[in-house]
Amino acid sequence: MTDDVERPIDLLLVDDDDELRDDMTRYFSRRGYNISECACGEQALEFTDQRAFDVIILDMMMPGMTGLELLEKLKQRGNESEVVMLTGQGTIETAVEAMKLGASEYLTKPASLKDLDTLVRKGIKSRFLRKENDQLKAVIKQATPEPQGMIGESPKMKEVFRLIERTADSRNPILIQGESGTGKELVARAIHKASPLSDKPLVVINCAALPETLLESELFGHEKGAFTGAVSSKPGLFEVADGGTLFIDEFGELAGPLQAKMLRVLEDGSLRRVGSVKERRVQVRIIAATNRDMEKEVSEGRFREDLYYRINVLTIHLPPLRERAGDIPLLVERLIGPEWTIEPDVIPLLERYGWPGNVRQLINALERAKILASDETIRLANLPPEIVRSAESASAPAPGTSCDLDTLNKLHVEEIYRRHNGNKARTARALGIGRRSLYRLLEKYEIGPPQETANE
């Protein structure tokens, strides 16, 4: 038993010198180490694949696989053992190469077993210090729940951060719901980064960005000749993401036939490429996001009920910016950068504004303000005029009237739509939202085209 820990140390001896290996086995066994031994690199790889060792004593020159080659393979496989290299032909070059490949110590033969024991114990201490450091980092990360790239101290955002932490370890599907521009992809990336799959691929696709036929090929892949232009076979994103995470944005835009194929992957991990009869299986964690009211989509027959309940195992609702106005000063500080300042009267105005385009619209407004600023100070005059007018009207309603945020948002969208003469593309850009989101706002608020012109 060693002095540093309560359990025996697991030690692997890799050396083709049988006599030296026997001497080391007897010496370290008497000192309480658990000893495993082998005479070649190939067998050492089998040993390390089966169990973890605290320290490996490794001979540099062996028949077949050399010590350096074995060390490189161990590094490629993510082996975390401390490695002490032994060689009878020590040179500066080989020592440097061994250290680059991850060896912690280097000793030339003939070496005394006492010196070797000293290096082994030093390696053990390094290993446990590294473990303690990793544990400390995990504690610090847990004590600081705000995911990288996300900002917020409002109760609703703290609840989002809590759900990210709680759902990260689960392999079940996750549905992120929220308006356009609220940061749903940021949430998906935070979940992936905090999960055990963080070293595996995170693959992203937006269903609204592709027509149905192309979306099917992108998700499930296709075989050569499956359709015109399919000159070779291509794996889909499910296969690309195998072992990792697939983030499917605008999930509510999936067409009916694709909903059926998606359901099958969610149920048993099986899929078929377009034009193929061969079943393939994948293990993919799916994170889906939508700005649609999925219960309404299901009740009105536009989305399969069984797929909705299958994807809606764990749900995170991302609040719109108007419901977390207290976070706006934090967001502004992060977005403008430390070299910029902002006039005091700007922040209250930004907090009063309804932000139909959410954080994305705030980003666009601040970028515009920085471009128009004469120095590195953002003033009211630098903000988009529609934001200033709408926010000022929110702070001073007409006598005898009341106006809620939803009404203000409607008035704002209607005003921007009118100012751009019914041009939906320019209106969406001004609001900082996508055209599909604009269509839904126009439908929700029953806003028709301006009477004079309805140009696209």
N, C-alpha and C positions, 0 to 999 in steps of 0.2 A: 504493500500500500504506500502511495506517495504522500508527501506532506501537504501538497497543494489542494487536493480534492479528496472527497470521501470515497470515491470508487477507484478500483484499479485502472491504470492507464492501458489503453489498447495500443500495442506497438507491433508494427509490421516490419520484418527484416527481409530485405531483398538483396541477395548476394550469391554469386555462383561459387564462392569459396566455401566449401562444406565445413572445413575446420573452423574458420572464422565465424561462420554462422552458428555453429554449435557452441562456440565460446560465448558469443553474444547472448544466445538463448539461455544458457546456464546463468550468466551474470545478471541479466535483467529479470529472469524468473525469480532469483533469490531476493530481489528487491521489490517484488510484488507486482510486476507488470504482467498483463495478459499478452502472451507472445503468439504471433503467427509468423510463419517463415516460408519462403520459397526461393528458388534458384534462378528464376527468369522473369522477364517483364510481362510475358503473356499470362503467366499464372498470377502475377501481382495484380493485373487488371481484373482477373476473375475475382480475386479476393476483395478488391476495393469496390467492385460492383455489388457484392453481396453484403458488405457491412462498412461502417465508417471507422477509421483509425484516427487516434489522436496524433500519432507521429509515425512517419515512415523513414527507416534508415535504408538508403538506396545506394547501391554500388554503381559507379559511373560506367565501368567497362564490363559488359556481360555479353555472352554469345547471343546472337539473334538481335533482339531489341536492346539498344543501349540505354543507360540510365537517363540520358538527356531525352531520348525519344519517348521513354516511359513517362518522364516528367511532363513533357508536352501533352501527351495523351491525357494524363490526369488533369491537367489544367483545362483542356478542352471539355472534359466531362464534368467540370465544376467541382472537382475534389477539393475539400477544405483542410486536409491533413497538413500538419507541419512536416517538412521534408528536410532530412539531414543527408547531404551527399557525401559519399566516400569514394576516393579514387587513389590509385597507386601512381597516377601520372598527372599530378596536379599542375595546372598552369593558370595564369591570370585570365586567359581567354575563356577557359572552360568554367572557371569560377564565376565570371561575369555572366556567361550564358546560363549557367544553372540558376543564378539569382534572378535573372530576367524571367525565367520560366517558373519561378515561384518557390525555389528552395530557400529555406530560412537560414541554413547553416551549411558549411562546407569544410570537410576535414580530409587531410591526405593520409594515406596508409604509409607505414604502419602507425596506427593510432591506438592510444591506450584506452581501455574500456572505461576508465574513470573519466577521461576527457570526453568520451562519447556520451557517457551518462550526463555530464554537465550540460552538453548541448541539447540532449533530449529533454532534460528538465526545463531548460531555457525555452525550447520550442513549446512545451506544455503550457508554460506561463503565458507565452505569446498567444496561444490558441484560446486560452480562457479569458485573457484580457480582450481579445477580439470579440468573443461571444458576449462578454459583459457590455462592451461598447455597442454591439448590435442591439442588445436588449434595452440599453439606455436610449438609443435612437428611437426604438419602437415606443417606449414610454413617452418620450418627448412628442412624437408624432401623435400619439393618442391624446395627449394633453392639449394639443393644438389641432382641433378638429377641422379647421378651415382648409378645404382642399386647395391645392395649388391652382392659381388662375381664377378662383372664385372668392368673392368678397361679400361680407355681410355680417351685421350684428343684430339684425332684426329677429324677433322670435320665429318668424316663418323661415328665414334662411338658416337659423340655428337648427330648426327641425329638419331641413333638407340635409345639412351636414351630418346630423345624427343618423338619418336614414342611409346616407352614403356609407357611413361606417358600419351600420348594422347589416346592410345588404351585400357588402363587398365580398364576403367569404362564401356567399351562397352561389350555387351553380344554377339556380332557378332563373327563368326569364324575368326581366325587369322592364316595366313600362314607365317611361317618363312623360308626364303630361304637363303642358304649359303653352302659353301663347308664343307666337313667333317672336324671336329675338330675346327670349328670356335666358338662354344659355343651356339648352338641353344637351348639346354635344359636350359642353364643359363638364356637366354632371356625369355623362357616360365615361368620359376620359378619367374623371376622378375615381369612379367606381373601379374601372379597370386597373388603374395605378395602385389602388389600395387592396386589390384582390391577390390571391395566390397565382393568378394568371398574368401578373404584371410583366413577367419576362417573356410572355408569349405575344403573338401579334394581336393588335387591335385594328380591325378592318372597318371602314366607314363607307356607307352608301346612302344616298338620298333618293327615296322612291319617287319624289316629285320631279326630279331632274331628268328622268329617262322615260321614254315611251314603254308601253307594256312589253312588247316583244324583246326589246333590248334589255329591259330590266330582268326579264326571266333568264336570259343568257348570262347576264352579269352575276346574278345570284346563284344559279344552279349549274352554269357552264354549258358547253355544247360539244358535239362531236363533229368531226370533219364532214362537210357536206350536209349538215342538218338544215341549212338554209342558204340562200344565195349570199355569197361572200364569206361563208364559213370554210376557209381554205385549209384550216387545221383545227385539231381538237384544242379546247381551252377549258381549264378548270374554272369553276365559279367561285365566288367570294366565300361561300360556305366551306369549300375545300381549302381555299387560301387561309381562312381563319381557323382551320381545324386545330384543336388544342387551345385556342385562345378565345377572343371575344369578337363578335360581329355586332356593330352598332348600325341599326336600320332606322334612319331618320325619315320623318313623314310616313310612318308605318300605316296610317289611316288611308293613304293614297293607293294601297295595293288593290289591283283589280281582282275580280272574283276568282278566275282560274289560278292566279298566283296565291290567293288566300288558301286554296285547297292544298297546294304544294307546300306552302309554308307550314300549315298545320301538321303535315306528315313529318316534316323535319323536327318540329317541336315535340312531337309525340314519341318518336323512336330514333331520331337522328339519321333517317334514311332519305335519300334523294336520287333522282335520275337526271343526268344531263339532257339537254334538249337533243333529240335525235338518238337517244341511247335506250336500250332495254336493260342495261346493267344497273343493279342496285349498288349504291355507294353509301357508306356510313361515315358520319362525322361526329365529333364531340366539340360542340361550339356553345359558348355561353352567349345568349342573345339579349341585347339591350335594345329596346324599341322606343321611339319617341314620336309624339304626335301633338299637334295643336288643335285637333278636332275633339268634339264631345263624342267619345266612342260609344257611350250608352245610347246616345241619340242615333248615331250611325247604325248601331245594331237594331234598335227598335224600328227604324225606318227601312231596314232591309238592305242597307248598302255595305254592311260588314258582317261576316259570319259570327254568329254568337259563340260557337265552340272555339274559334280561333281567339276571340276576344278574351274569353275566360282562361284560355291556355296561356296567353301572353300576360294576362293581368294577375299573375301570382303575387308579385311584389310591385307596388306602385309608388312613385315619387311625384308629388304635385309641386311644380315649380311656380312660385308666385310671380305675378306681373310686377313690373317696377313700381306702378302706382300704389301697390299694397305694401311696399317696403321703402317708402320715400325717405325714411331715416337713414338708409344705406347710401343715399345719393352723395353725400359729402365724401364718404370713403371711396366710392367708385370714381368720382371726379378726381380726387387726389391721386389715385392709381393711374387713371387714364391720361392725365395731362403731364405727369412726370414731375420730378423734383425741381427742375429748372424753371417751371412755370408757376405763376401766381394767378389768383382769381379774385376779382373785386367782391367785397362782402355781400352786396345786394344781389349777386348772381345766384348764389346757392339757394336762398329762400324761393326765388322764382323757379328754379329747376325742381325744387321739392313740391311746388304747387301744380306743376304741369302734369298732365295725364299719361304721357308716354305710351301711345298706342303701339309704337314699334319697340317698346321696352329698351333693354340695355343696348341693343344694336342701334337704335335710333339715338340714344345718348352718345354713343361712340361717334356716330356720324356728325352730330351737332357740335361736339367738342373738336373734332378734326376740322370742321368748317371754321369754327371760332379761332383756332390756332392759325389757320391760313390767313384769315382776315385781320388778325391782331397786328398792330403796328409795332408792338414790342412783345415781351414775353409775359404779358398780362391779359387775361381774358375779361372782357367787359360785356355789359348788356348789349351794346351795339354790335358785337361780334356774333351774337347768337342768331339763329334763323328767326326772322320776324314773326312767323306763325307761332313759334314757341313763346315768344315774349307776349304777344297779344292774348293767346289762350290762357297763359298763366296769370296775366294781369286781370283778365275777366273772371278767372276763378277766385281771385282774392277780393273782387269788388262786384258782387252780383247786383243786378238791378233791384231797386226798392220793391218790396212786396213779392219778390220771387225767390225761389230756391232752385238750386241746380246741382245734381249729384255728378260724380266723376264720369259715369257712363254717358250722361248727357253732354258733358264737356267734350268727351272723346268723340262723340258723334258730330258735334259742331266743328271740332277741329278737322276731322277727316273730310267733312263736307266742304269746309273752307279750302283745304289744300286741293281737293278734287276740282273745285270750281276754278281756283287760281290757275290750274294746269289745263283748263278747258276740256276736262273729261279724259285727258290722256292718262290711261291707267299705269303705263310704264313709268312715266315721270312722277306721277303721284306716289307710287310705291317707293321710288327712290327717295323722294322728299320725306316720306314717313319713316324710311329705314326698314321697310318690311318687304317681303316677297309679293309677287303679283297674286298668287293664290290666296295669301292672307288678306290682301286688299279686297279681292272678290268676296271673301267671306264677311269682311267688315261692311262692304257696300250692301250685301244681302241682309246682314244683321240689322243695320240701321235704316234699311229701305231707302238708300240714297240712289236716286236715278241720275242719268247724265244731265249736265247743264243744258238749259233750254236752247242756248244759242248754238252749241256745237257739241257733238259727242264723239270727237275724234279718238281713235285708238293711238 
